[in-house]
Amino acid sequence: MRALVLNCTLKPSPQPSNTDALARVVADALVGHGVEVATVRLVDHHVPPGVESDLGEGDDWPAVRARILESEILVVATPTWVGHPSSVAQRALERMDAMISETDDEGRPVAYNRVAGVVVTGNEDGAHHVISEIAGGLVDIGFTIAPQAWTYWNRGPGPGPDYSATDDGHEWSASTGRAMAQNLVGVARALAGAPLGPPAS
């Protein structure tokens, strides 16, 4: 089983990413369940705006999309900015919008039988709102959201230190992340054993 972590930080590599630090907790837990995990930091790639799967020469999204569809589990990891997901996370959802009308050989939307979860960091509150926005978009696209398929860390209300600058709250975020990984794997295995068919017409 494979998982892809889509890190939607605004910080290009090699800058340290608080979002990556918490996402690694989930990734390590997935590995512990026998899952092969890869990470893509989307800001390192040229992904122009749009709602198509391939915008032509210079568009790196087709390669990212292929990695999403090679995986049974997708984790979208995003920081919180002004109470919302990052612009990079929003762009990923917009590009995945094309998947709604794309089908596999059996007539199923290509995101069917794939499980998704959300990781959120930020030194402000609003994590539940961000989780809802990302999870809602992923459901529209066709992903299955497992129970408690999220973890987050924040310092709300108001500004404060970043995730990597303090140990406060890490234990809760980590235990929640491990539960998230267990739930993602459980639902992914269930779908593999009894996959969803094409939508009823």
TORDREN-104879 format. One record per residue: x, y, z of N, C-alpha, C in turn; residue in one letter. Coordinates in steps of 0.001 Angstrom, whole numbers, plus 500000, padded with zeros to 6 digits. Layout:
N
nc1, nc2, nc3, cac1, cac2, cac3, cc1, cc2, cc3, residuo
X, Y, Z, X, Y, Z, X, Y, Z, A
...
//
This chain:
201
nc1, nc2, nc3, cac1, cac2, cac3, cc1, cc2, cc3, residuo
500842, 498813, 500000, 500000, 500000, 500000, 500882, 501244, 500000, M
500454, 502263, 499251, 501250, 503478, 499129, 500474, 504701, 499592, R
501203, 505661, 500135, 500621, 506927, 500554, 501460, 508069, 500012, A
500790, 509172, 499692, 501478, 510389, 499271, 501099, 511510, 500218, L
502107, 512169, 500767, 501895, 513377, 501557, 502120, 514573, 500650, V
501084, 515366, 500460, 501174, 516572, 499640, 501352, 517753, 500590, L
502603, 518193, 500743, 502914, 519285, 501661, 502669, 520612, 500957, N
501715, 521371, 501469, 501309, 522627, 500830, 501835, 523843, 501576, C
503017, 523697, 502195, 503698, 524831, 502786, 503986, 525896, 501731, T
504168, 527123, 502169, 504589, 528190, 501266, 506110, 528275, 501153, L
506823, 527461, 501940, 508281, 527543, 501998, 508919, 526541, 501040, K
509663, 527021, 500049, 510352, 526086, 499155, 511491, 525373, 499868, P
511848, 524197, 499380, 513013, 523478, 499904, 514271, 524304, 499628, S
515255, 524282, 500513, 515367, 523421, 501701, 514909, 524091, 502993, P
514088, 525127, 502916, 513653, 525800, 504136, 512912, 524823, 505049, Q
513165, 524906, 506362, 512423, 524045, 507291, 510929, 524356, 507222, P
510119, 523315, 507325, 508667, 523451, 507235, 508021, 522856, 508474, S
507295, 523698, 509236, 506558, 523201, 510389, 505509, 522168, 509950, N
504893, 522421, 508810, 503885, 521501, 508284, 504508, 520143, 507983, T
505706, 520153, 507418, 506408, 518902, 507140, 506736, 518167, 508432, D
507103, 518912, 509479, 507477, 518275, 510741, 506309, 517485, 511333, A
505104, 518051, 511321, 503952, 517316, 511842, 503509, 516222, 510873, L
503577, 516494, 509570, 503209, 515469, 508593, 504114, 514243, 508698, A
505369, 514448, 509100, 506293, 513318, 509247, 505848, 512370, 510360, R
505187, 512915, 511390, 504652, 512063, 512458, 503643, 511083, 511872, V
502755, 511593, 511019, 501751, 510742, 510373, 502429, 509774, 509406, V
503386, 510274, 508634, 504091, 509421, 507669, 504805, 508278, 508373, A
505465, 508564, 509494, 506167, 507513, 510238, 505185, 506466, 510762, D
504021, 506926, 511208, 503006, 505986, 511694, 502478, 505123, 510550, A
502307, 505725, 509372, 501884, 504941, 508209, 502918, 503881, 507857, L
504184, 504258, 507891, 505265, 503293, 507630, 505180, 502140, 508625, V
504855, 502462, 509877, 504713, 501430, 510891, 503600, 500439, 510594, G
502645, 500854, 509770, 501557, 499963, 509340, 501875, 499284, 508003, H
503121, 499393, 507557, 503525, 498723, 506327, 503248, 499496, 505058, G
503012, 500811, 505179, 502695, 501638, 504011, 503972, 502293, 503495, V
504126, 502309, 502188, 505234, 503026, 501538, 504821, 504480, 501372, E
505590, 505400, 501921, 505193, 506815, 501959, 506172, 507679, 501168, V
505627, 508566, 500341, 506416, 509564, 499627, 505841, 510939, 499943, A
506667, 511968, 499809, 506230, 513339, 500079, 506548, 514221, 498885, T
505612, 515089, 498540, 505818, 516114, 497516, 505582, 517467, 498159, V
506583, 518343, 498092, 506400, 519725, 498539, 505996, 520518, 497300, R
504719, 520841, 497212, 504154, 521327, 495955, 504771, 522643, 495498, L
505198, 523483, 496445, 505751, 524784, 496068, 507077, 524641, 495325, V
507706, 523470, 495404, 508949, 523226, 494669, 508702, 522947, 493193, D
507439, 522829, 492805, 507080, 522476, 491434, 506296, 523613, 490780, H
506382, 523672, 489463, 505632, 524697, 488729, 504233, 524164, 488461, H
503272, 524673, 489227, 501876, 524247, 489100, 501034, 525498, 488845, V
500786, 525815, 487580, 500009, 527026, 487276, 498550, 526855, 487678, P
497841, 527970, 487835, 496425, 527888, 488200, 495601, 527301, 487065, P
494517, 526640, 487435, 493634, 526053, 486441, 492845, 524914, 487032, G
491936, 524367, 486247, 491104, 523251, 486696, 491184, 522092, 485701, V
492331, 521971, 485050, 492579, 520877, 484117, 493734, 520031, 484633, E
493770, 518771, 484211, 494826, 517871, 484666, 496165, 518134, 483996, S
496154, 518764, 482824, 497398, 519017, 482106, 497257, 520325, 481338, D
498041, 521315, 481737, 497999, 522621, 481080, 499130, 522790, 480071, L
499772, 521684, 479715, 500752, 521743, 478646, 502180, 521918, 479116, G
503034, 522360, 478217, 504470, 522452, 478463, 504757, 523284, 479715, E
505637, 522758, 480557, 506043, 523459, 481764, 505150, 523216, 482969, G
504058, 522495, 482786, 503141, 522202, 483889, 503623, 520944, 484608, D
503963, 521075, 485890, 504427, 519930, 486670, 503285, 519143, 487308, D
502057, 519663, 487210, 500953, 518982, 487881, 500720, 517557, 487369, W
500813, 517267, 486070, 500548, 515891, 485629, 501382, 514844, 486364, P
502633, 515153, 486657, 503474, 514201, 487381, 503009, 514048, 488824, A
502583, 515156, 489452, 502053, 515086, 490816, 500757, 514286, 490822, V
499886, 514569, 489858, 498618, 513844, 489742, 498860, 512346, 489607, R
499850, 511973, 488808, 500155, 510554, 488628, 500548, 509915, 489954, A
501300, 510630, 490770, 501711, 510077, 492061, 500516, 509951, 493003, R
499574, 510890, 492922, 498346, 510782, 493723, 497587, 509521, 493344, I
497460, 509280, 492041, 496670, 508147, 491570, 497406, 506810, 491697, L
498693, 506856, 491970, 499449, 505635, 492256, 499320, 505225, 493719, E
498690, 506078, 494527, 498618, 505869, 495972, 497200, 505557, 496418, S
497092, 504730, 497430, 495788, 504439, 498029, 495411, 505460, 499092, E
496418, 506183, 499607, 496203, 507152, 500682, 496821, 508485, 500278, I
496051, 509564, 500459, 496551, 510920, 500233, 496417, 511707, 501526, L
497515, 512346, 501922, 497497, 513245, 503073, 497812, 514649, 502571, V
496864, 515555, 502723, 497085, 516954, 502364, 497486, 517695, 503630, V
498693, 518240, 503630, 499227, 518935, 504796, 499371, 520421, 504463, A
498795, 521276, 505298, 498794, 522700, 504994, 498975, 523547, 506246, T
499673, 524659, 506121, 499654, 525642, 507199, 498350, 526428, 507159, P
498113, 527152, 508235, 496962, 528047, 508325, 497433, 529476, 508113, T
496809, 530171, 507184, 497112, 531582, 506967, 495795, 532350, 506950, W
495719, 533376, 507795, 494499, 534187, 507995, 493258, 533295, 508097, V
493398, 532195, 508838, 492272, 531323, 509112, 491880, 530397, 507981, G
492694, 530294, 506950, 492348, 529488, 505774, 493509, 528577, 505397, H
493243, 527547, 504553, 494358, 526754, 504017, 495285, 527644, 503193, P
496495, 527192, 502999, 497431, 527956, 502181, 496929, 528062, 500749, S
497422, 529061, 500036, 497073, 529213, 498623, 497542, 528008, 497814, S
498621, 527369, 498259, 499134, 526188, 497570, 498153, 525025, 497716, V
497574, 524869, 498905, 496575, 523818, 499118, 495333, 524073, 498266, A
494918, 525324, 498204, 493756, 525656, 497379, 494033, 525363, 495908, Q
495242, 525657, 495468, 495585, 525382, 494074, 495561, 523877, 493800, R
496046, 523080, 494749, 496012, 521630, 494572, 494571, 521145, 494409, A
493666, 521651, 495236, 492259, 521261, 495119, 491686, 521689, 493773, L
492052, 522879, 493333, 491551, 523366, 492039, 492045, 522482, 490898, E
493290, 522059, 490956, 493812, 521194, 489897, 493184, 519801, 489982, R
492886, 519328, 491206, 492238, 518033, 491360, 490774, 518070, 490954, M
490216, 519260, 490806, 488820, 519387, 490381, 488558, 518613, 489086, D
489555, 518546, 488218, 489394, 517830, 486944, 489107, 516351, 487160, A
489544, 515809, 488294, 489348, 514386, 488565, 487876, 514021, 488713, M
487042, 514995, 489036, 485619, 514717, 489228, 485017, 514105, 487968, I
485457, 514565, 486811, 484883, 514088, 485548, 485760, 513057, 484848, S
486885, 512670, 485463, 487773, 511674, 484876, 487463, 510299, 485475, E
487337, 509290, 484630, 486967, 507965, 485110, 488006, 506918, 484730, T
487977, 505815, 485481, 488873, 504697, 485175, 488194, 503751, 484185, D
488813, 502611, 483947, 488305, 501669, 482950, 486940, 501096, 483316, D
486566, 501189, 484593, 485275, 500672, 485043, 484227, 501772, 485198, E
484571, 502974, 484753, 483623, 504068, 484813, 483531, 504764, 486157, G
484495, 504533, 487033, 484505, 505182, 488343, 485345, 506453, 488290, R
484940, 507516, 489006, 485825, 508668, 489135, 487189, 508217, 489640, P
488252, 508804, 489112, 489596, 508275, 489365, 490017, 508355, 490833, V
489366, 509218, 491616, 489719, 509313, 493037, 489006, 508271, 493886, A
488042, 507559, 493310, 487323, 506533, 494070, 488287, 505478, 494601, Y
487931, 504927, 495768, 488690, 503864, 496428, 490060, 504333, 496901, N
490167, 505652, 497088, 491352, 506244, 497699, 490917, 507004, 498940, R
491728, 506926, 499969, 491402, 507523, 501261, 492268, 508761, 501455, V
491705, 509785, 502073, 492451, 511025, 502275, 492305, 511529, 503701, A
493318, 512259, 504136, 493316, 512893, 505448, 494008, 514241, 505370, G
493986, 514962, 506488, 494452, 516349, 506510, 495347, 516584, 507725, V
496456, 517286, 507506, 497340, 517746, 508572, 497394, 519264, 508493, V
497231, 519929, 509646, 497204, 521390, 509665, 498124, 521905, 510769, V
498920, 522905, 510439, 499714, 523605, 511448, 499460, 525107, 511333, T
499790, 525823, 512394, 499657, 527276, 512354, 499748, 527845, 513756, G
500337, 529022, 513889, 500422, 529633, 515211, 499215, 530529, 515479, N
498091, 530202, 514834, 496814, 530856, 515062, 495745, 529778, 515060, E
494571, 530098, 515590, 493518, 529095, 515597, 492844, 529019, 514227, D
491828, 528178, 514100, 491152, 528009, 512824, 491405, 526663, 512185, G
492065, 525731, 512915, 492425, 524447, 512316, 491200, 523655, 511883, A
490151, 523649, 512691, 488967, 522872, 512318, 488325, 523419, 511044, H
488360, 524723, 510877, 487842, 525315, 509644, 488679, 524867, 508445, H
489982, 524881, 508596, 490871, 524469, 507507, 490653, 522990, 507173, V
490552, 522153, 508206, 490293, 520728, 507984, 489002, 520544, 507202, I
487953, 521283, 507595, 486658, 521163, 506922, 486745, 521573, 505456, S
487477, 522642, 505166, 487604, 523093, 503780, 488328, 522056, 502921, E
489433, 521537, 503428, 490202, 520561, 502655, 489426, 519255, 502524, I
488897, 518745, 503624, 488178, 517475, 503583, 486936, 517573, 502699, A
486230, 518689, 502779, 485053, 518869, 501938, 485395, 518845, 500461, G
486493, 519490, 500095, 486933, 519479, 498703, 487321, 518093, 498245, G
488019, 517357, 499101, 488456, 516008, 498735, 487271, 515063, 498559, L
486233, 515221, 499386, 485021, 514414, 499232, 484365, 514712, 497887, V
484267, 516001, 497530, 483692, 516362, 496231, 484443, 515688, 495091, D
485750, 515622, 495215, 486594, 515065, 494145, 486434, 513554, 494052, I
486048, 512899, 495147, 485800, 511465, 495115, 486567, 510647, 496130, G
487399, 511304, 496931, 488142, 510590, 497965, 487216, 510203, 499117, F
487584, 509158, 499818, 486901, 508750, 501037, 487663, 509324, 502225, T
486938, 509936, 503157, 487552, 510472, 504368, 487292, 509500, 505506, I
488346, 508990, 506091, 488220, 508050, 507202, 487783, 508792, 508468, A
487259, 508073, 509466, 486958, 508717, 510745, 488221, 509346, 511344, P
488070, 510545, 511889, 489195, 511254, 512518, 490460, 511103, 511676, Q
490331, 511543, 510433, 491448, 511442, 509482, 492231, 512747, 509445, A
492536, 513291, 510607, 493227, 514570, 510662, 494022, 514677, 511956, W
495001, 515532, 511926, 495635, 516024, 513133, 496045, 517456, 512886, T
496222, 518197, 513967, 496630, 519593, 513804, 497409, 520053, 515022, Y
498081, 521166, 514839, 498744, 521854, 515939, 498569, 523340, 515708, W
498179, 524065, 516763, 498168, 525522, 516671, 498393, 526142, 518039, N
498557, 527449, 518044, 498786, 528188, 519285, 497679, 529198, 519517, R
496476, 528909, 519011, 495378, 529856, 519146, 494888, 529969, 520572, G
494153, 531037, 520861, 493923, 532160, 519951, 495104, 533122, 519932, P
495245, 533812, 518831, 496308, 534794, 518695, 497617, 534177, 518246, G
498572, 535020, 517876, 499859, 534525, 517380, 500710, 533945, 518499, P
501718, 533187, 518122, 502633, 532590, 519087, 503753, 531887, 518357, G
504514, 531061, 519063, 505628, 530352, 518424, 505130, 529316, 517424, P
505977, 528976, 516460, 505654, 527947, 515483, 505804, 526555, 516095, D
505306, 525554, 515386, 505360, 524160, 515836, 506785, 523747, 516213, Y
507734, 524091, 515367, 509112, 523654, 515590, 509827, 524447, 516680, S
509194, 525535, 517159, 509833, 526392, 518151, 509419, 526069, 519578, A
508514, 525112, 519750, 508048, 524754, 521085, 507628, 523296, 521098, T
507639, 522705, 522295, 507130, 521335, 522448, 505685, 521316, 522913, D
505108, 522474, 523178, 503743, 522546, 523690, 502764, 521912, 522705, D
501955, 521006, 523194, 500910, 520414, 522374, 501360, 519305, 521452, G
502665, 519041, 521391, 503165, 518033, 520457, 502636, 516637, 520780, H
502526, 516317, 522068, 502090, 514970, 522445, 500674, 514697, 521927, E
499777, 515674, 522081, 498406, 515495, 521590, 498387, 515387, 520074, W
499102, 516267, 519394, 499123, 516241, 517929, 499694, 514925, 517410, S
500710, 514408, 518091, 501336, 513160, 517653, 500405, 511971, 517878, A
499766, 511895, 519048, 498867, 510766, 519298, 497676, 510810, 518360, S
497183, 512013, 518073, 496080, 512162, 517122, 496541, 511774, 515715, T
497774, 512119, 515379, 498326, 511750, 514081, 498498, 510252, 513926, G
498885, 509585, 515006, 499018, 508124, 514943, 497646, 507459, 514779, R
496643, 507999, 515465, 495280, 507483, 515288, 494799, 507731, 513865, A
495121, 508903, 513328, 494776, 509228, 511946, 495363, 508192, 510990, M
496635, 507874, 511166, 497296, 506907, 510288, 496621, 505546, 510371, A
496313, 505106, 511581, 495641, 503813, 511763, 494301, 503792, 511046, Q
493535, 504880, 511158, 492219, 504938, 510531, 492312, 504988, 509004, N
493285, 505743, 508496, 493482, 505798, 507052, 493793, 504413, 506491, L
494678, 503698, 507151, 495063, 502370, 506676, 493879, 501408, 506771, V
493130, 501466, 507871, 491993, 500575, 508034, 490956, 500750, 506942, G
490627, 502011, 506624, 489629, 502263, 505585, 490186, 501935, 504207, V
491462, 502230, 503972, 492071, 501902, 502677, 492047, 500393, 502438, A
492330, 499621, 503473, 492299, 498164, 503334, 490870, 497667, 503099, R
489911, 498292, 503768, 488520, 497901, 503568, 488083, 498161, 502133, A
488480, 499315, 501593, 488124, 499637, 500211, 488838, 498721, 499220, L
490064, 498342, 499538, 490783, 497418, 498661, 490083, 496061, 498616, A
489511, 495648, 499757, 488821, 494368, 499812, 487434, 494402, 499188, G
486795, 495568, 499238, 485448, 495710, 498678, 485341, 497069, 498015, A
485947, 497226, 496835, 486003, 498545, 496193, 484641, 499051, 495768, P
484526, 500373, 495788, 483311, 501023, 495311, 483200, 500851, 493801, L
481980, 500667, 493315, 481745, 500594, 491882, 481414, 501953, 491319, G
481106, 502018, 490035, 480721, 503283, 489411, 479485, 503863, 490074, P
479333, 505180, 490077, 478121, 505783, 490626, 476883, 505298, 489888, P
475800, 505149, 490634, 474536, 504742, 490004, 474064, 505826, 489040, A
473547, 505429, 487914, 473096, 506401, 486909, 471601, 506665, 487061, S
//
